[in-house]
Amino acid sequence: MSENRVSVTGPLAILPGLLLAVAVGVSARLIHGLLPHGIATAVGEVIVAVLLGLAIGNLVRLPATMAPGIRFSFHTVLRAAIVLLGATFSFVQVVAIGGKALLMVVALMLLALAVAHALGRLMGTPGRLATLIGVGTAVCGNTAIVATAPVIGARDDEVSFAIATNTLFGTMAVFLYPFLGRAMGLDDAAFGTWAGTAVNDTSQVVATGFAFSDAAGKVATAVKLTRNALMGGVILAMGLAYARQVAAEAASRAAATGDSAAAAPPSIGWAKRLQQSLPLFVVGFLFLALINTLGGVRALSAATGTDVTQSLQHAAKFLILIALAGVGLSTRFEAMRKTGMKPFYVGLATATATATASLLLIRWFGPAAG
């Protein structure tokens, strides 16, 4: 009898919260479509979904029956979106832009992660939040944040804070970078390389580059795609770095619930860390990226007469929208107030350090090829 009850109530338990997250995601897309073009390009529909979810979750007393579905939207739906994103990435992008630009991208990614962690530790910012801010600045903005969060065990409020920080400074870049680029006399290739290496989210990079010129926009997009293609490696590295801590926390929770077997002190070697750092959704992401690199997605598009890459990208974006609506719905302002303004200072310093270092590297080694 109990088994029958579980089979019936299990799937049904997620419906109320999941439907609410879908409704918030759809509403966010509609609201975003009503925004002026310049604002819509800079802000993006994801931040609208997070803000709308935050408003509803904090102003309305949601029933407890909503909790399972909201959690499902952030965890399971998000993982499905990340897998689909793999089909839009190609490892060819990494080599197509050239060795010089690739080294520049890797150096700046390492710098962003190092600055975020160092300043986070200095200012007392939670380690996972600093990691998310660093990953968002280093790789591909909000997509990298939501992809890394489940691997390192980040809380929902940390994800919300990291996304807010990433969006704020990425939006500022859209308006400030073209002005600063012209004031410094940068040419199209130099400005495109700067935007591609230093601005956070892909849409913000494209908006920033093309605001300067069409040629700069093309260079910025190519450089940014190289950063995006490295996301899988960054996720794996973060998973390895946090594997022992995540296992220890799991053991602590098990001890609190009386599970003595699971509460044993963790002893984690490199093989175990690698296994924990490659959850199924990361394997799925890397597998589809490999298939796309080998031309499998292109062949499927030709066979079906449809743009499979674009269809999967649209599907992934919508799933991410639902997932981030769930993040907003589950995040409470009290938790964010406890964190304070320090994460924004960490984000500002990380973005500034990355932008400055990018300019110096462009001056010393030259821009990426257009």
C-alpha positions as CSV (number, residue, x, y, z in Angstrom):
1,M,0.0,0.0,0.0
2,S,2.8,2.4,0.9
3,E,4.6,1.6,-2.4
4,N,1.4,2.5,-4.3
5,R,1.1,5.8,-2.4
6,V,4.7,6.7,-3.2
7,S,4.2,6.0,-6.9
8,V,1.1,8.2,-7.0
9,T,2.2,11.1,-4.8
10,G,5.8,11.3,-6.0
11,P,5.3,12.8,-9.4
12,L,2.2,14.7,-8.3
13,A,4.1,16.4,-5.4
14,I,6.2,18.4,-7.8
15,L,3.4,19.7,-10.0
16,P,2.2,22.8,-7.9
17,G,5.7,24.3,-7.5
18,L,6.8,23.3,-11.0
19,L,3.7,24.9,-12.6
20,L,4.4,28.1,-10.5
21,A,8.0,28.2,-11.7
22,V,6.8,27.7,-15.3
23,A,4.2,30.5,-14.9
24,V,6.9,32.8,-13.5
25,G,9.3,32.0,-16.4
26,V,6.6,32.6,-19.0
27,S,5.6,35.8,-17.4
28,A,9.2,36.9,-17.2
29,R,9.6,36.3,-20.9
30,L,6.5,38.3,-21.7
31,I,7.6,41.2,-19.4
32,H,11.1,41.1,-21.0
33,G,9.5,41.4,-24.4
34,L,7.8,44.6,-23.4
35,L,11.1,46.3,-22.3
36,P,12.8,48.9,-24.5
37,H,15.3,47.1,-26.8
38,G,18.4,48.6,-25.2
39,I,17.4,47.6,-21.7
40,A,16.2,44.2,-22.8
41,T,19.5,43.5,-24.5
42,A,21.5,44.5,-21.5
43,V,19.4,42.9,-18.7
44,G,18.2,39.6,-20.3
45,E,15.1,37.7,-19.4
46,V,16.9,35.5,-16.8
47,I,17.3,38.4,-14.4
48,V,13.6,39.3,-14.9
49,A,12.7,35.8,-13.9
50,V,14.9,35.9,-10.8
51,L,13.5,39.3,-9.8
52,L,9.9,38.2,-10.4
53,G,10.5,35.0,-8.4
54,L,12.1,36.9,-5.6
55,A,9.1,39.3,-5.4
56,I,6.5,36.5,-5.4
57,G,8.5,34.3,-3.0
58,N,9.0,37.1,-0.5
59,L,5.7,39.0,-0.7
60,V,3.4,36.0,-0.9
61,R,3.2,33.2,1.7
62,L,3.6,30.2,-0.5
63,P,2.1,26.9,0.8
64,A,4.5,24.1,1.7
65,T,3.1,22.0,-1.2
66,M,5.0,24.4,-3.6
67,A,8.4,23.5,-2.2
68,P,9.1,20.1,-3.9
69,G,8.2,21.5,-7.4
70,I,10.2,24.7,-6.9
71,R,13.2,22.6,-5.8
72,F,12.7,20.3,-8.8
73,S,12.7,23.3,-11.2
74,F,16.1,24.5,-9.9
75,H,17.8,21.1,-9.6
76,T,16.4,18.7,-12.2
77,V,15.2,21.2,-14.8
78,L,18.5,23.0,-14.6
79,R,20.5,19.9,-15.1
80,A,18.4,19.0,-18.2
81,A,19.1,22.5,-19.6
82,I,22.8,22.2,-19.1
83,V,22.9,18.9,-20.9
84,L,21.1,20.5,-23.9
85,L,23.5,23.3,-23.9
86,G,26.3,20.9,-24.7
87,A,24.9,20.5,-28.2
88,T,25.5,24.3,-28.8
89,F,29.2,24.1,-27.8
90,S,32.1,23.0,-30.0
91,F,35.7,22.4,-29.1
92,V,36.7,23.6,-32.5
93,Q,35.9,27.1,-31.2
94,V,38.8,26.8,-28.8
95,V,41.4,26.3,-31.5
96,A,39.8,28.4,-34.3
97,I,40.6,31.7,-32.6
98,G,44.3,31.0,-32.3
99,G,46.8,30.1,-29.7
100,K,47.5,33.7,-28.6
101,A,43.9,34.5,-27.9
102,L,43.3,31.2,-26.2
103,L,46.2,31.8,-23.8
104,M,44.8,35.2,-23.1
105,V,41.4,33.8,-22.3
106,V,42.8,31.1,-20.0
107,A,45.0,33.6,-18.2
108,L,42.1,36.0,-17.6
109,M,39.8,33.1,-16.4
110,L,42.4,32.0,-13.9
111,L,42.9,35.6,-12.8
112,A,39.1,36.1,-12.2
113,L,38.8,33.0,-10.2
114,A,41.9,33.8,-8.1
115,V,40.8,37.4,-7.4
116,A,37.3,36.4,-6.4
117,H,38.5,33.7,-4.0
118,A,41.3,35.9,-2.5
119,L,39.0,38.9,-2.0
120,G,36.1,36.7,-0.8
121,R,38.4,35.2,1.9
122,L,39.7,38.6,2.8
123,M,36.2,40.1,3.1
124,G,34.5,37.1,4.7
125,T,32.3,36.3,1.7
126,P,31.1,32.6,1.7
127,G,33.5,30.5,-0.3
128,R,30.9,29.1,-2.7
129,L,29.5,32.5,-3.4
130,A,32.9,33.8,-4.2
131,T,33.4,30.8,-6.5
132,L,30.2,31.5,-8.3
133,I,31.1,35.2,-8.8
134,G,34.5,34.2,-10.1
135,V,33.1,31.6,-12.5
136,G,30.5,34.0,-13.8
137,T,33.1,36.6,-14.5
138,A,35.6,34.1,-15.9
139,V,33.5,32.0,-18.2
140,C,30.0,32.8,-19.5
141,G,28.1,34.7,-16.9
142,N,24.8,33.4,-15.6
143,T,25.0,30.1,-17.6
144,A,28.3,29.2,-15.9
145,I,26.9,30.2,-12.5
146,V,23.9,28.0,-12.7
147,A,26.0,25.1,-14.2
148,T,28.6,25.3,-11.5
149,A,26.2,25.7,-8.5
150,P,25.0,22.1,-8.2
151,V,28.5,20.7,-8.6
152,I,29.9,22.7,-5.6
153,G,26.7,22.4,-3.5
154,A,25.8,26.2,-3.5
155,R,22.7,27.4,-1.8
156,D,19.8,29.0,-3.7
157,D,20.5,32.4,-2.1
158,E,24.1,32.3,-3.1
159,V,23.1,31.6,-6.7
160,S,20.7,34.5,-6.6
161,F,23.3,36.8,-5.3
162,A,25.9,35.7,-7.8
163,I,23.5,36.2,-10.7
164,A,22.5,39.7,-9.4
165,T,26.2,40.6,-9.1
166,N,27.1,39.2,-12.5
167,T,24.1,41.0,-14.2
168,L,24.8,44.3,-12.6
169,F,28.4,44.6,-13.8
170,G,27.7,43.0,-17.1
171,T,24.9,45.6,-17.7
172,M,27.2,48.4,-16.7
173,A,29.8,47.1,-19.2
174,V,27.3,47.3,-22.1
175,F,27.0,51.1,-21.6
176,L,30.5,51.9,-20.3
177,Y,32.8,49.8,-22.5
178,P,32.0,51.5,-25.9
179,F,32.5,54.9,-24.3
180,L,35.8,53.9,-22.7
181,G,37.0,52.1,-25.8
182,R,36.6,55.2,-27.9
183,A,38.2,57.4,-25.2
184,M,41.2,55.1,-25.2
185,G,41.4,55.0,-29.0
186,L,41.0,51.2,-29.3
187,D,40.5,49.8,-32.8
188,D,37.9,47.3,-33.7
189,A,40.1,44.2,-33.1
190,A,41.4,45.5,-29.8
191,F,37.9,46.5,-28.5
192,G,36.3,43.2,-29.7
193,T,39.0,41.3,-27.8
194,W,38.5,43.4,-24.7
195,A,34.8,42.9,-24.7
196,G,35.1,39.2,-25.5
197,T,37.4,38.5,-22.6
198,A,36.2,40.9,-19.9
199,V,32.4,41.2,-20.2
200,N,30.4,38.5,-18.5
201,D,27.3,37.1,-20.2
202,T,27.2,36.2,-23.9
203,S,24.3,38.5,-24.8
204,Q,26.1,41.3,-23.0
205,V,29.3,40.6,-24.9
206,V,27.5,40.7,-28.2
207,A,25.6,43.9,-27.3
208,T,28.9,45.6,-26.1
209,G,30.9,44.6,-29.2
210,F,28.3,45.6,-31.8
211,A,27.6,48.9,-29.9
212,F,31.2,49.8,-30.9
213,S,31.2,48.5,-34.5
214,D,30.1,45.5,-36.5
215,A,33.8,44.3,-36.8
216,A,34.3,44.6,-33.1
217,G,31.1,42.7,-32.5
218,K,32.3,39.8,-34.6
219,V,35.7,39.6,-32.8
220,A,34.0,39.8,-29.4
221,T,31.6,37.0,-30.3
222,A,34.4,34.7,-31.5
223,V,36.4,35.3,-28.3
224,K,33.4,34.9,-26.1
225,L,32.5,31.6,-27.7
226,T,36.0,30.4,-26.9
227,R,35.4,31.2,-23.2
228,N,32.0,29.4,-23.4
229,A,33.6,26.3,-24.9
230,L,35.9,26.0,-21.8
231,M,32.9,25.8,-19.4
232,G,33.0,22.1,-19.1
233,G,36.6,22.1,-17.9
234,V,35.9,24.8,-15.4
235,I,32.9,22.9,-14.0
236,L,35.1,19.8,-13.7
237,A,37.9,21.8,-11.9
238,M,35.4,23.3,-9.4
239,G,34.0,19.9,-8.7
240,L,37.4,18.5,-8.0
241,A,38.2,21.5,-5.7
242,Y,35.0,21.1,-3.7
243,A,34.7,17.3,-3.7
244,R,36.1,16.7,-0.3
245,Q,34.1,19.6,1.3
246,V,30.9,18.4,-0.3
247,A,31.5,14.8,0.9
248,A,32.3,16.0,4.4
249,E,29.1,18.0,4.6
250,A,27.1,15.0,3.3
251,A,28.7,12.9,6.1
252,S,27.8,15.6,8.6
253,R,24.2,15.6,7.5
254,A,24.1,11.8,7.7
255,A,25.5,11.8,11.2
256,A,22.8,14.3,12.2
257,T,20.1,11.9,10.9
258,G,21.7,8.9,12.6
259,D,23.1,7.2,9.5
260,S,26.4,5.9,11.0
261,A,27.5,4.2,7.7
262,A,27.2,7.3,5.7
263,A,28.6,9.4,8.5
264,A,32.0,7.8,8.4
265,P,34.8,10.4,7.8
266,P,35.4,10.7,4.1
267,S,38.6,9.5,2.5
268,I,38.7,10.8,-1.0
269,G,41.4,10.1,-3.5
270,W,41.7,11.7,-6.9
271,A,39.7,9.0,-8.7
272,K,36.8,9.5,-6.2
273,R,37.1,13.2,-6.6
274,L,36.9,12.9,-10.4
275,Q,33.9,10.7,-10.1
276,Q,32.1,13.1,-7.8
277,S,33.0,16.0,-10.0
278,L,31.5,14.4,-13.1
279,P,27.8,14.0,-12.3
280,L,25.6,12.6,-15.0
281,F,24.5,16.1,-16.3
282,V,28.2,17.2,-16.7
283,V,28.9,13.9,-18.6
284,G,25.8,14.6,-20.8
285,F,27.0,18.2,-21.5
286,L,30.5,17.0,-22.5
287,F,29.1,14.2,-24.6
288,L,26.8,16.4,-26.6
289,A,29.6,19.0,-27.0
290,L,31.8,16.2,-28.4
291,I,29.0,15.1,-30.8
292,N,28.5,18.6,-31.9
293,T,32.3,19.0,-32.4
294,L,32.3,15.9,-34.6
295,G,29.5,17.2,-36.7
296,G,26.7,15.0,-35.4
297,V,24.3,17.9,-34.7
298,R,25.0,19.4,-38.1
299,A,24.3,16.1,-39.8
300,L,21.0,15.7,-37.8
301,S,20.0,19.2,-38.9
302,A,20.6,18.3,-42.5
303,A,18.7,15.0,-42.2
304,T,15.7,16.6,-40.6
305,G,15.7,19.9,-42.5
306,T,15.7,21.9,-39.2
307,D,18.3,23.8,-37.3
308,V,18.7,21.4,-34.4
309,T,21.3,23.5,-32.7
310,Q,19.0,26.5,-32.6
311,S,16.1,24.4,-31.4
312,L,18.1,22.9,-28.5
313,Q,19.4,26.3,-27.6
314,H,15.9,27.7,-27.4
315,A,14.8,24.7,-25.3
316,A,17.8,25.1,-23.0
317,K,17.2,28.8,-22.6
318,F,13.5,28.2,-21.6
319,L,14.5,25.5,-19.1
320,I,17.1,27.8,-17.6
321,L,14.4,30.5,-17.4
322,I,12.2,28.1,-15.4
323,A,15.1,27.0,-13.2
324,L,16.1,30.6,-12.4
325,A,12.4,31.4,-11.6
326,G,12.6,28.6,-9.1
327,V,15.8,30.1,-7.6
328,G,14.0,33.4,-7.1
329,L,10.9,31.7,-5.6
330,S,13.1,29.8,-3.1
331,T,15.4,32.7,-2.1
332,R,14.5,34.8,0.9
333,F,15.7,38.4,1.3
334,E,16.6,37.7,4.9
335,A,19.3,35.3,3.8
336,M,20.7,37.8,1.3
337,R,20.6,40.6,3.9
338,K,22.7,38.4,6.2
339,T,25.3,38.1,3.4
340,G,25.4,41.9,3.0
341,M,27.1,44.0,0.3
342,K,30.5,42.4,0.4
343,P,29.7,40.0,-2.6
344,F,29.1,43.1,-4.7
345,Y,32.4,44.5,-3.8
346,V,34.0,41.2,-4.6
347,G,32.2,41.2,-8.0
348,L,33.3,44.8,-8.7
349,A,36.9,44.1,-7.9
350,T,36.9,40.9,-9.9
351,A,35.4,42.6,-12.9
352,T,37.7,45.6,-12.7
353,A,40.8,43.3,-12.3
354,T,39.8,41.3,-15.3
355,A,39.0,44.3,-17.5
356,T,42.4,46.0,-16.6
357,A,44.4,42.8,-17.1
358,S,42.7,42.2,-20.5
359,L,43.7,45.7,-21.7
360,L,47.3,45.1,-20.6
361,L,47.5,41.8,-22.3
362,I,46.0,43.3,-25.5
363,R,48.6,46.1,-25.4
364,W,51.5,43.7,-24.8
365,F,50.5,40.8,-27.1
366,G,48.0,42.4,-29.5
367,P,44.3,41.6,-30.0
368,A,42.7,38.4,-31.3
369,A,42.6,38.1,-35.1
370,G,39.3,39.5,-36.5
